[in-house]
Amino acid sequence: MPQGQPSVVPNDGLTTRQRRNRPLVFVHTGQGKGKSTAAFGLALRAWNQGWPVGVFQFVKSAKWKVGEERALKVLGESGEGGTVAWHKMGEGWSWVQRDIASSEEAAREGWEQVKRDLAAETYKLLVLDEFAYPLKWGWIDTDEVVSALRDRPGTQHVVITGRNAPEALLDFADLVTDMTKVKHPMDTGQKGQRGIEW
């Protein structure tokens, strides 16, 4: 397997191995489709490495059945890779708020659980899906999130998805991808479909 070669080797006192195995924070943001899809692809890689994976879905309805959830749960229970835990915290879609107060409370409770899991090193990879929204809306303090991620113990990787991720989070993250929409079937009136959107 080819190894990526960094364009810069910092004078940080770390060995190549220490630098390679440093825990990372990823942010997938932007207006385009594929932010969560990319995060779940990373979760598949983590599962394959035998890592325990924790998925925390913020804002999306707990009633909605997404294909990634079923697939990752089946893989997690297979005994062949890592374990997978799936947590749903929100009510309604991120862009259609039905009950703001209960969604805000659920998001805050979800963040408290994430902090407990970070402290306990429960997972090697945490996927905080749609987490940029509660940050943007001011439900959860971005500076608190950055501090908790900066101080997390061990070698836990964290991936955060959602449009309009706050600048302070982007500045802190190790890898930021901005999904830019060029065009989308919904632009021509086509609704979402099975196997593509869920």
PyRosetta script that sets phi, psi and omega in degrees:
from pyrosetta import init, pose_from_sequence

init()
pose = pose_from_sequence("MPQGQPSVVPNDGLTTRQRRNRPLVFVHTGQGKGKSTAAFGLALRAWNQGWPVGVFQFVKSAKWKVGEERALKVLGESGEGGTVAWHKMGEGWSWVQRDIASSEEAAREGWEQVKRDLAAETYKLLVLDEFAYPLKWGWIDTDEVVSALRDRPGTQHVVITGRNAPEALLDFADLVTDMTKVKHPMDTGQKGQRGIEW")
pose.set_psi(1, 128.8)
pose.set_omega(1, -179.2)
pose.set_phi(2, -66.8)
pose.set_psi(2, 144.0)
pose.set_omega(2, 179.4)
pose.set_phi(3, -103.1)
pose.set_psi(3, 136.0)
pose.set_omega(3, 176.7)
pose.set_phi(4, -69.2)
pose.set_psi(4, 139.6)
pose.set_omega(4, 178.9)
pose.set_phi(5, -106.9)
pose.set_psi(5, 121.2)
pose.set_omega(5, 178.6)
pose.set_phi(6, -68.3)
pose.set_psi(6, 147.8)
pose.set_omega(6, 179.0)
pose.set_phi(7, -81.1)
pose.set_psi(7, -17.3)
pose.set_omega(7, -179.0)
pose.set_phi(8, -135.7)
pose.set_psi(8, 138.0)
pose.set_omega(8, 173.0)
pose.set_phi(9, -113.8)
pose.set_psi(9, 105.1)
pose.set_omega(9, -175.8)
pose.set_phi(10, -70.9)
pose.set_psi(10, 153.7)
pose.set_omega(10, 175.9)
pose.set_phi(11, -91.9)
pose.set_psi(11, 70.2)
pose.set_omega(11, -174.3)
pose.set_phi(12, -108.3)
pose.set_psi(12, 4.0)
pose.set_omega(12, 178.9)
pose.set_phi(13, 81.1)
pose.set_psi(13, -0.7)
pose.set_omega(13, -179.8)
pose.set_phi(14, -90.8)
pose.set_psi(14, 148.9)
pose.set_omega(14, 172.2)
pose.set_phi(15, -75.5)
pose.set_psi(15, 166.2)
pose.set_omega(15, 177.6)
pose.set_phi(16, -57.8)
pose.set_psi(16, -42.4)
pose.set_omega(16, 179.7)
pose.set_phi(17, -64.7)
pose.set_psi(17, -44.0)
pose.set_omega(17, 179.1)
pose.set_phi(18, -61.7)
pose.set_psi(18, -43.1)
pose.set_omega(18, -179.9)
pose.set_phi(19, -66.6)
pose.set_psi(19, -40.5)
pose.set_omega(19, -179.8)
pose.set_phi(20, -62.8)
pose.set_psi(20, -38.3)
pose.set_omega(20, -175.0)
pose.set_phi(21, -94.7)
pose.set_psi(21, 13.0)
pose.set_omega(21, 178.9)
pose.set_phi(22, -65.8)
pose.set_psi(22, 135.3)
pose.set_omega(22, 179.2)
pose.set_phi(23, -66.8)
pose.set_psi(23, 143.4)
pose.set_omega(23, -173.0)
pose.set_phi(24, -118.1)
pose.set_psi(24, 153.3)
pose.set_omega(24, 169.7)
pose.set_phi(25, -116.1)
pose.set_psi(25, 124.2)
pose.set_omega(25, 179.1)
pose.set_phi(26, -109.0)
pose.set_psi(26, 143.8)
pose.set_omega(26, 170.8)
pose.set_phi(27, -129.2)
pose.set_psi(27, 124.3)
pose.set_omega(27, 174.4)
pose.set_phi(28, -110.3)
pose.set_psi(28, 109.9)
pose.set_omega(28, -175.9)
pose.set_phi(29, -132.2)
pose.set_psi(29, -172.9)
pose.set_omega(29, 178.7)
pose.set_phi(30, 106.2)
pose.set_psi(30, 171.8)
pose.set_omega(30, -174.5)
pose.set_phi(31, -84.9)
pose.set_psi(31, -12.3)
pose.set_omega(31, -175.4)
pose.set_phi(32, -83.8)
pose.set_psi(32, 164.0)
pose.set_omega(32, 177.2)
pose.set_phi(33, -75.6)
pose.set_psi(33, 147.7)
pose.set_omega(33, 172.0)
pose.set_phi(34, 119.1)
pose.set_psi(34, -0.1)
pose.set_omega(34, -177.8)
pose.set_phi(35, -65.7)
pose.set_psi(35, -53.3)
pose.set_omega(35, 178.4)
pose.set_phi(36, -68.8)
pose.set_psi(36, -38.5)
pose.set_omega(36, 179.5)
pose.set_phi(37, -56.8)
pose.set_psi(37, -44.7)
pose.set_omega(37, 178.3)
pose.set_phi(38, -64.4)
pose.set_psi(38, -40.0)
pose.set_omega(38, 179.6)
pose.set_phi(39, -64.3)
pose.set_psi(39, -39.9)
pose.set_omega(39, 179.6)
pose.set_phi(40, -72.2)
pose.set_psi(40, -28.4)
pose.set_omega(40, 171.8)
pose.set_phi(41, -62.8)
pose.set_psi(41, -40.6)
pose.set_omega(41, 175.7)
pose.set_phi(42, -63.9)
pose.set_psi(42, -38.8)
pose.set_omega(42, 177.4)
pose.set_phi(43, -62.1)
pose.set_psi(43, -36.5)
pose.set_omega(43, 176.6)
pose.set_phi(44, -63.2)
pose.set_psi(44, -42.2)
pose.set_omega(44, 177.5)
pose.set_phi(45, -62.6)
pose.set_psi(45, -42.7)
pose.set_omega(45, 179.7)
pose.set_phi(46, -62.6)
pose.set_psi(46, -44.3)
pose.set_omega(46, 177.6)
pose.set_phi(47, -57.3)
pose.set_psi(47, -44.6)
pose.set_omega(47, -179.4)
pose.set_phi(48, -61.1)
pose.set_psi(48, -30.8)
pose.set_omega(48, 178.7)
pose.set_phi(49, -81.0)
pose.set_psi(49, -2.3)
pose.set_omega(49, -179.4)
pose.set_phi(50, 84.3)
pose.set_psi(50, 14.0)
pose.set_omega(50, -179.0)
pose.set_phi(51, -80.2)
pose.set_psi(51, 142.0)
pose.set_omega(51, 169.1)
pose.set_phi(52, -70.9)
pose.set_psi(52, 132.1)
pose.set_omega(52, -176.1)
pose.set_phi(53, -118.0)
pose.set_psi(53, 132.8)
pose.set_omega(53, 173.7)
pose.set_phi(54, -117.4)
pose.set_psi(54, 122.3)
pose.set_omega(54, 177.9)
pose.set_phi(55, -107.6)
pose.set_psi(55, 127.2)
pose.set_omega(55, 178.9)
pose.set_phi(56, -120.7)
pose.set_psi(56, 109.1)
pose.set_omega(56, -179.4)
pose.set_phi(57, -95.4)
pose.set_psi(57, 111.5)
pose.set_omega(57, 178.1)
pose.set_phi(58, -91.9)
pose.set_psi(58, 139.7)
pose.set_omega(58, 170.4)
pose.set_phi(59, 80.4)
pose.set_psi(59, -43.8)
pose.set_omega(59, -178.6)
pose.set_phi(60, -64.3)
pose.set_psi(60, 150.3)
pose.set_omega(60, -176.9)
pose.set_phi(61, -66.2)
pose.set_psi(61, 138.0)
pose.set_omega(61, 176.3)
pose.set_phi(62, -68.0)
pose.set_psi(62, -18.0)
pose.set_omega(62, -178.9)
pose.set_phi(63, -81.3)
pose.set_psi(63, -20.3)
pose.set_omega(63, -174.0)
pose.set_phi(64, -80.5)
pose.set_psi(64, 127.8)
pose.set_omega(64, -179.1)
pose.set_phi(65, -95.5)
pose.set_psi(65, 112.7)
pose.set_omega(65, 179.8)
pose.set_phi(66, -102.7)
pose.set_psi(66, 146.0)
pose.set_omega(66, -176.3)
pose.set_phi(67, -61.4)
pose.set_psi(67, -36.3)
pose.set_omega(67, -179.0)
pose.set_phi(68, -62.6)
pose.set_psi(68, -36.5)
pose.set_omega(68, 179.9)
pose.set_phi(69, -62.4)
pose.set_psi(69, -50.7)
pose.set_omega(69, -178.8)
pose.set_phi(70, -60.9)
pose.set_psi(70, -46.7)
pose.set_omega(70, -177.5)
pose.set_phi(71, -62.0)
pose.set_psi(71, -47.5)
pose.set_omega(71, -177.5)
pose.set_phi(72, -68.9)
pose.set_psi(72, -35.2)
pose.set_omega(72, 177.2)
pose.set_phi(73, -65.3)
pose.set_psi(73, -43.0)
pose.set_omega(73, 178.4)
pose.set_phi(74, -62.1)
pose.set_psi(74, -44.8)
pose.set_omega(74, 178.3)
pose.set_phi(75, -62.7)
pose.set_psi(75, -43.0)
pose.set_omega(75, -179.4)
pose.set_phi(76, -61.9)
pose.set_psi(76, -31.4)
pose.set_omega(76, -179.9)
pose.set_phi(77, -88.2)
pose.set_psi(77, -5.9)
pose.set_omega(77, -175.0)
pose.set_phi(78, -73.3)
pose.set_psi(78, -20.8)
pose.set_omega(78, -177.4)
pose.set_phi(79, 78.6)
pose.set_psi(79, 4.7)
pose.set_omega(79, -177.5)
pose.set_phi(80, -95.5)
pose.set_psi(80, -24.3)
pose.set_omega(80, -180.0)
pose.set_phi(81, -131.5)
pose.set_psi(81, -146.9)
pose.set_omega(81, 178.6)
pose.set_phi(82, -77.6)
pose.set_psi(82, 171.0)
pose.set_omega(82, 175.1)
pose.set_phi(83, -83.7)
pose.set_psi(83, 157.5)
pose.set_omega(83, 178.4)
pose.set_phi(84, -133.7)
pose.set_psi(84, 124.9)
pose.set_omega(84, 173.5)
pose.set_phi(85, -113.9)
pose.set_psi(85, 137.8)
pose.set_omega(85, -176.0)
pose.set_phi(86, -122.8)
pose.set_psi(86, 124.4)
pose.set_omega(86, -178.4)
pose.set_phi(87, -123.4)
pose.set_psi(87, 129.2)
pose.set_omega(87, 176.9)
pose.set_phi(88, -112.5)
pose.set_psi(88, 125.8)
pose.set_omega(88, -174.3)
pose.set_phi(89, -109.3)
pose.set_psi(89, -21.5)
pose.set_omega(89, -167.2)
pose.set_phi(90, -108.1)
pose.set_psi(90, 176.5)
pose.set_omega(90, 175.2)
pose.set_phi(91, -123.8)
pose.set_psi(91, 130.8)
pose.set_omega(91, 175.5)
pose.set_phi(92, 78.9)
pose.set_psi(92, 176.2)
pose.set_omega(92, 179.7)
pose.set_phi(93, -82.2)
pose.set_psi(93, 156.2)
pose.set_omega(93, -178.7)
pose.set_phi(94, -61.6)
pose.set_psi(94, -28.5)
pose.set_omega(94, -177.7)
pose.set_phi(95, -102.7)
pose.set_psi(95, 0.1)
pose.set_omega(95, 175.8)
pose.set_phi(96, -131.3)
pose.set_psi(96, 99.1)
pose.set_omega(96, -178.4)
pose.set_phi(97, -89.5)
pose.set_psi(97, 119.2)
pose.set_omega(97, 179.3)
pose.set_phi(98, -90.6)
pose.set_psi(98, -40.4)
pose.set_omega(98, -178.4)
pose.set_phi(99, -141.6)
pose.set_psi(99, 92.6)
pose.set_omega(99, -173.2)
pose.set_phi(100, -59.3)
pose.set_psi(100, -45.0)
pose.set_omega(100, -174.4)
pose.set_phi(101, -61.2)
pose.set_psi(101, -46.7)
pose.set_omega(101, -178.4)
pose.set_phi(102, -71.1)
pose.set_psi(102, -33.7)
pose.set_omega(102, 177.5)
pose.set_phi(103, -66.3)
pose.set_psi(103, -41.2)
pose.set_omega(103, 178.9)
pose.set_phi(104, -64.0)
pose.set_psi(104, -44.0)
pose.set_omega(104, 178.6)
pose.set_phi(105, -63.2)
pose.set_psi(105, -41.7)
pose.set_omega(105, 179.1)
pose.set_phi(106, -63.6)
pose.set_psi(106, -40.9)
pose.set_omega(106, 178.9)
pose.set_phi(107, -63.9)
pose.set_psi(107, -41.8)
pose.set_omega(107, 179.0)
pose.set_phi(108, -65.1)
pose.set_psi(108, -41.6)
pose.set_omega(108, 176.7)
pose.set_phi(109, -62.3)
pose.set_psi(109, -39.8)
pose.set_omega(109, 178.0)
pose.set_phi(110, -62.0)
pose.set_psi(110, -43.4)
pose.set_omega(110, 179.0)
pose.set_phi(111, -64.0)
pose.set_psi(111, -39.0)
pose.set_omega(111, 177.3)
pose.set_phi(112, -61.3)
pose.set_psi(112, -39.0)
pose.set_omega(112, 177.6)
pose.set_phi(113, -67.4)
pose.set_psi(113, -40.5)
pose.set_omega(113, 177.5)
pose.set_phi(114, -58.9)
pose.set_psi(114, -45.0)
pose.set_omega(114, 179.7)
pose.set_phi(115, -61.2)
pose.set_psi(115, -40.6)
pose.set_omega(115, 177.6)
pose.set_phi(116, -63.6)
pose.set_psi(116, -42.3)
pose.set_omega(116, -179.7)
pose.set_phi(117, -68.7)
pose.set_psi(117, -35.5)
pose.set_omega(117, 174.9)
pose.set_phi(118, -62.8)
pose.set_psi(118, -46.1)
pose.set_omega(118, -178.8)
pose.set_phi(119, -62.8)
pose.set_psi(119, -37.3)
pose.set_omega(119, -178.3)
pose.set_phi(120, -85.2)
pose.set_psi(120, -6.8)
pose.set_omega(120, -175.7)
pose.set_phi(121, 54.4)
pose.set_psi(121, 44.5)
pose.set_omega(121, -178.0)
pose.set_phi(122, -64.2)
pose.set_psi(122, -38.1)
pose.set_omega(122, -175.4)
pose.set_phi(123, -124.3)
pose.set_psi(123, 153.9)
pose.set_omega(123, 173.0)
pose.set_phi(124, -89.5)
pose.set_psi(124, -27.9)
pose.set_omega(124, 174.6)
pose.set_phi(125, -131.6)
pose.set_psi(125, 128.3)
pose.set_omega(125, 174.5)
pose.set_phi(126, -115.2)
pose.set_psi(126, 126.4)
pose.set_omega(126, 175.5)
pose.set_phi(127, -104.7)
pose.set_psi(127, 113.9)
pose.set_omega(127, 178.3)
pose.set_phi(128, -103.1)
pose.set_psi(128, 85.9)
pose.set_omega(128, -172.0)
pose.set_phi(129, -78.1)
pose.set_psi(129, 130.1)
pose.set_omega(129, -179.0)
pose.set_phi(130, 64.5)
pose.set_psi(130, 21.4)
pose.set_omega(130, -177.1)
pose.set_phi(131, -72.6)
pose.set_psi(131, -20.1)
pose.set_omega(131, 178.9)
pose.set_phi(132, -64.0)
pose.set_psi(132, -28.5)
pose.set_omega(132, -177.9)
pose.set_phi(133, -65.6)
pose.set_psi(133, -52.1)
pose.set_omega(133, 178.7)
pose.set_phi(134, -61.2)
pose.set_psi(134, -27.1)
pose.set_omega(134, 175.6)
pose.set_phi(135, -71.2)
pose.set_psi(135, -47.0)
pose.set_omega(135, -179.5)
pose.set_phi(136, -61.0)
pose.set_psi(136, -39.7)
pose.set_omega(136, -177.7)
pose.set_phi(137, -78.4)
pose.set_psi(137, -5.5)
pose.set_omega(137, 179.0)
pose.set_phi(138, 81.1)
pose.set_psi(138, 11.0)
pose.set_omega(138, 178.3)
pose.set_phi(139, -70.2)
pose.set_psi(139, -34.3)
pose.set_omega(139, -180.0)
pose.set_phi(140, -127.8)
pose.set_psi(140, 135.5)
pose.set_omega(140, -175.7)
pose.set_phi(141, -74.4)
pose.set_psi(141, 122.8)
pose.set_omega(141, -178.7)
pose.set_phi(142, -61.8)
pose.set_psi(142, -41.3)
pose.set_omega(142, -179.8)
pose.set_phi(143, -62.0)
pose.set_psi(143, -36.9)
pose.set_omega(143, 177.2)
pose.set_phi(144, -65.1)
pose.set_psi(144, -40.6)
pose.set_omega(144, 179.3)
pose.set_phi(145, -64.2)
pose.set_psi(145, -47.7)
pose.set_omega(145, 179.7)
pose.set_phi(146, -59.8)
pose.set_psi(146, -42.8)
pose.set_omega(146, 179.2)
pose.set_phi(147, -62.7)
pose.set_psi(147, -45.3)
pose.set_omega(147, -179.9)
pose.set_phi(148, -63.6)
pose.set_psi(148, -39.1)
pose.set_omega(148, 179.3)
pose.set_phi(149, -71.1)
pose.set_psi(149, -38.6)
pose.set_omega(149, 178.8)
pose.set_phi(150, -63.0)
pose.set_psi(150, -36.9)
pose.set_omega(150, -174.7)
pose.set_phi(151, -95.4)
pose.set_psi(151, 5.7)
pose.set_omega(151, -176.7)
pose.set_phi(152, -64.2)
pose.set_psi(152, 140.5)
pose.set_omega(152, -179.0)
pose.set_phi(153, -81.6)
pose.set_psi(153, 167.9)
pose.set_omega(153, 172.3)
pose.set_phi(154, 69.3)
pose.set_psi(154, -148.9)
pose.set_omega(154, -176.0)
pose.set_phi(155, -123.4)
pose.set_psi(155, 52.0)
pose.set_omega(155, -178.2)
pose.set_phi(156, -86.6)
pose.set_psi(156, 127.4)
pose.set_omega(156, 175.7)
pose.set_phi(157, -94.6)
pose.set_psi(157, 143.5)
pose.set_omega(157, -179.0)
pose.set_phi(158, -132.7)
pose.set_psi(158, 130.3)
pose.set_omega(158, 175.2)
pose.set_phi(159, -120.2)
pose.set_psi(159, 130.3)
pose.set_omega(159, -177.8)
pose.set_phi(160, -118.0)
pose.set_psi(160, 133.8)
pose.set_omega(160, 178.9)
pose.set_phi(161, -119.5)
pose.set_psi(161, 163.2)
pose.set_omega(161, 173.7)
pose.set_phi(162, 133.0)
pose.set_psi(162, 150.9)
pose.set_omega(162, 178.6)
pose.set_phi(163, -69.4)
pose.set_psi(163, 155.5)
pose.set_omega(163, 172.2)
pose.set_phi(164, 55.9)
pose.set_psi(164, 43.7)
pose.set_omega(164, 176.6)
pose.set_phi(165, -59.2)
pose.set_psi(165, 138.1)
pose.set_omega(165, -178.0)
pose.set_phi(166, -62.1)
pose.set_psi(166, 147.2)
pose.set_omega(166, -176.4)
pose.set_phi(167, -57.6)
pose.set_psi(167, -39.6)
pose.set_omega(167, -178.8)
pose.set_phi(168, -62.7)
pose.set_psi(168, -34.8)
pose.set_omega(168, 177.1)
pose.set_phi(169, -70.6)
pose.set_psi(169, -42.0)
pose.set_omega(169, 178.6)
pose.set_phi(170, -62.1)
pose.set_psi(170, -41.7)
pose.set_omega(170, 179.5)
pose.set_phi(171, -63.4)
pose.set_psi(171, -36.3)
pose.set_omega(171, -177.6)
pose.set_phi(172, -77.6)
pose.set_psi(172, -36.4)
pose.set_omega(172, -172.4)
pose.set_phi(173, -60.6)
pose.set_psi(173, 152.5)
pose.set_omega(173, 177.0)
pose.set_phi(174, -81.9)
pose.set_psi(174, -34.1)
pose.set_omega(174, -178.4)
pose.set_phi(175, -136.0)
pose.set_psi(175, 124.9)
pose.set_omega(175, 177.7)
pose.set_phi(176, -125.1)
pose.set_psi(176, 127.4)
pose.set_omega(176, 174.8)
pose.set_phi(177, -119.7)
pose.set_psi(177, 127.4)
pose.set_omega(177, 177.2)
pose.set_phi(178, -104.2)
pose.set_psi(178, 108.1)
pose.set_omega(178, 179.1)
pose.set_phi(179, -77.1)
pose.set_psi(179, 112.0)
pose.set_omega(179, -177.7)
pose.set_phi(180, -100.4)
pose.set_psi(180, 124.7)
pose.set_omega(180, 178.1)
pose.set_phi(181, -78.6)
pose.set_psi(181, 125.1)
pose.set_omega(181, 172.0)
pose.set_phi(182, -94.2)
pose.set_psi(182, -50.0)
pose.set_omega(182, 169.7)
pose.set_phi(183, -157.6)
pose.set_psi(183, 163.2)
pose.set_omega(183, -175.2)
pose.set_phi(184, -148.6)
pose.set_psi(184, 145.1)
pose.set_omega(184, 179.0)
pose.set_phi(185, -56.5)
pose.set_psi(185, -29.3)
pose.set_omega(185, 179.6)
pose.set_phi(186, -65.5)
pose.set_psi(186, -22.4)
pose.set_omega(186, 177.4)
pose.set_phi(187, -62.9)
pose.set_psi(187, -23.9)
pose.set_omega(187, -179.9)
pose.set_phi(188, -108.7)
pose.set_psi(188, 19.3)
pose.set_omega(188, 173.7)
pose.set_phi(189, 91.3)
pose.set_psi(189, 3.1)
pose.set_omega(189, -179.9)
pose.set_phi(190, -82.8)
pose.set_psi(190, 129.5)
pose.set_omega(190, 178.0)
pose.set_phi(191, -80.2)
pose.set_psi(191, 165.5)
pose.set_omega(191, 177.9)
pose.set_phi(192, -61.5)
pose.set_psi(192, 154.1)
pose.set_omega(192, -177.5)
pose.set_phi(193, -134.5)
pose.set_psi(193, 158.0)
pose.set_omega(193, 178.0)
pose.set_phi(194, -57.2)
pose.set_psi(194, 141.6)
pose.set_omega(194, 177.0)
pose.set_phi(195, 81.1)
pose.set_psi(195, -12.8)
pose.set_omega(195, 178.3)
pose.set_phi(196, -112.6)
pose.set_psi(196, -56.4)
pose.set_omega(196, 177.9)
pose.set_phi(197, -91.4)
pose.set_psi(197, -24.2)
pose.set_omega(197, 177.1)
pose.set_phi(198, -150.8)
pose.dump_pdb("model.pdb")
